[in-house]
Amino acid sequence: MPPNITAKRKASLYAVRYLDEDSSLTAQFFQRPEIYQDHRAEAEYLAKRLQEYLRVGCIESDFRKELTPKDSVESLFRGGNFSQPKIRLCCCRYGRILVILGNGCLKKSRSSQEDSEYHGMLLEMQDVDKLLFEQLQSKKMRMLDNGELIGNLVFNTP
């Protein structure tokens, strides 16, 4: 019998994908030339960091709270030798155990409110956060101790 990999995992990562698209928003982000070609080292570091979260859990200092204190919408953009990160990825983070990844872009301003493209991406993740909360409250979905989501993972967006 193969080992239970899920039991050893400290966190879970999910990515938003619309049913009419072939890849997730996060995959689309990493495939953009201005991200992968122009900022390859930073993009690769971010991808490695995401993999590390599976082993050790999410590291709070890698994230910055966005929008309102009441939701789980944050930006992932810190770490490594990048004192002034050029890319950022929006997500919903639930403690150390779960991150739902969204889209991202080049950092064009100090705050997300000054960047209409990124602010729109954050609002999209705010909708995801609300839908996840509703699914958990209605018991159509549940979350395990390692952040794994069990149940209906297909959401109907407004």
C-alpha positions as CSV (number, residue, x, y, z in Angstrom):
1,M,0.0,0.0,0.0
2,P,1.5,3.4,-1.0
3,P,2.2,5.9,1.8
4,N,-0.4,8.5,2.6
5,I,1.2,11.7,1.3
6,T,-1.7,13.9,2.4
7,A,-1.1,13.0,6.0
8,K,2.5,14.3,5.9
9,R,1.5,17.6,4.2
10,K,1.4,20.7,6.4
11,A,-0.6,22.8,4.0
12,S,-2.7,22.6,0.9
13,L,-2.6,24.7,-2.2
14,Y,-5.5,25.2,-4.7
15,A,-5.7,27.4,-7.8
16,V,-8.7,29.1,-9.3
17,R,-9.6,27.8,-12.7
18,Y,-12.7,28.7,-14.6
19,L,-14.5,25.8,-16.3
20,D,-14.3,27.5,-19.8
21,E,-10.5,27.8,-19.5
22,D,-7.7,25.2,-20.0
23,S,-5.5,26.4,-17.2
24,S,-5.7,28.0,-13.8
25,L,-5.3,31.7,-13.2
26,T,-2.0,30.9,-11.4
27,A,-0.7,28.9,-14.3
28,Q,-1.6,31.7,-16.7
29,F,0.3,34.1,-14.4
30,F,3.5,32.1,-14.5
31,Q,3.3,31.6,-18.3
32,R,3.1,35.3,-19.1
33,P,6.3,36.4,-20.8
34,E,6.7,39.5,-18.6
35,I,6.6,37.2,-15.6
36,Y,8.5,34.1,-16.7
37,Q,11.0,35.6,-19.1
38,D,11.6,39.1,-17.6
39,H,11.5,38.0,-13.9
40,R,12.4,34.3,-14.2
41,A,14.4,34.1,-11.0
42,E,11.7,35.7,-8.9
43,A,9.0,33.6,-10.5
44,E,11.0,30.4,-9.9
45,Y,11.6,31.4,-6.3
46,L,7.9,32.0,-5.8
47,A,7.0,28.6,-7.3
48,K,9.6,26.9,-5.0
49,R,8.2,28.8,-2.0
50,L,4.7,27.4,-2.8
51,Q,6.1,23.9,-2.9
52,E,7.8,24.5,0.5
53,Y,4.5,25.5,2.1
54,L,3.3,21.9,1.5
55,R,6.0,20.6,3.7
56,V,6.3,23.3,6.4
57,G,3.0,25.3,6.3
58,C,2.4,28.8,5.0
59,I,4.8,31.4,6.3
60,E,2.9,34.5,7.4
61,S,5.7,37.0,6.6
62,D,5.5,36.0,2.9
63,F,2.0,37.5,2.6
64,R,0.5,40.9,2.9
65,K,-3.1,41.6,3.8
66,E,-5.2,43.3,1.2
67,L,-8.6,44.9,1.0
68,T,-10.3,44.3,4.4
69,P,-9.3,42.7,7.6
70,K,-12.5,40.6,7.5
71,D,-11.6,38.5,4.4
72,S,-8.6,36.2,3.7
73,V,-7.4,38.0,0.6
74,E,-3.7,38.6,0.6
75,S,-0.7,39.1,-1.7
76,L,2.1,36.7,-1.9
77,F,5.3,38.4,-2.9
78,R,8.0,38.3,-0.3
79,G,11.1,36.3,0.4
80,G,14.4,35.3,-1.0
81,N,17.0,37.8,-2.2
82,F,14.3,40.0,-3.6
83,S,14.3,43.0,-1.3
84,Q,12.0,44.8,-3.7
85,P,9.8,42.2,-5.4
86,K,8.6,43.0,-8.9
87,I,5.8,40.4,-9.1
88,R,2.9,39.6,-6.8
89,L,0.3,36.9,-6.7
90,C,-3.1,37.3,-5.1
91,C,-4.6,34.6,-3.0
92,C,-6.8,33.7,-0.1
93,R,-4.8,32.4,2.9
94,Y,-6.3,30.6,5.8
95,G,-3.8,30.4,8.5
96,R,-0.8,28.2,7.9
97,I,-2.8,25.4,6.3
98,L,-4.5,26.6,3.1
99,V,-3.8,28.9,0.2
100,I,-6.1,29.4,-2.8
101,L,-4.1,30.9,-5.5
102,G,-5.4,33.4,-8.0
103,N,-3.9,35.6,-10.7
104,G,-1.0,38.0,-10.4
105,C,1.0,40.7,-12.2
106,L,4.0,42.9,-12.2
107,K,4.1,45.3,-9.2
108,K,3.3,48.7,-10.6
109,S,2.6,50.7,-7.5
110,R,3.1,50.7,-3.7
111,S,-0.5,49.7,-3.0
112,S,-3.0,47.5,-4.7
113,Q,-5.6,50.3,-4.7
114,E,-3.3,52.3,-7.0
115,D,-3.1,49.5,-9.6
116,S,-6.6,48.9,-11.1
117,E,-5.5,45.6,-12.8
118,Y,-4.3,44.0,-9.6
119,H,-7.1,45.5,-7.5
120,G,-9.6,43.8,-9.9
121,M,-7.8,40.5,-9.3
122,L,-8.0,41.0,-5.6
123,L,-11.8,41.6,-5.8
124,E,-12.1,38.4,-7.8
125,M,-10.4,36.6,-4.9
126,Q,-12.7,38.3,-2.4
127,D,-15.6,36.6,-4.3
128,V,-13.8,33.2,-4.0
129,D,-13.3,33.8,-0.3
130,K,-17.0,34.4,0.2
131,L,-18.0,31.4,-1.9
132,L,-15.6,29.1,0.1
133,F,-17.0,30.5,3.4
134,E,-20.5,29.7,2.2
135,Q,-19.6,26.2,1.2
136,L,-18.0,25.5,4.5
137,Q,-20.9,27.1,6.5
138,S,-23.5,25.0,4.6
139,K,-21.4,21.9,5.1
140,K,-21.2,21.2,1.4
141,M,-17.4,21.2,2.0
142,R,-15.1,20.7,4.9
143,M,-11.5,21.4,5.6
144,L,-9.1,18.9,7.1
145,D,-6.3,19.8,9.5
146,N,-3.8,20.1,6.7
147,G,-6.0,22.4,4.7
148,E,-7.3,19.8,2.3
149,L,-10.8,20.6,1.1
150,I,-13.3,17.7,0.9
151,G,-16.6,18.1,-1.0
152,N,-17.8,20.2,-3.9
153,L,-14.9,22.2,-5.2
154,V,-16.9,23.7,-8.1
155,F,-18.3,27.1,-7.2
156,N,-20.9,29.1,-9.1
157,T,-19.7,32.7,-9.3
158,P,-22.0,35.6,-9.2
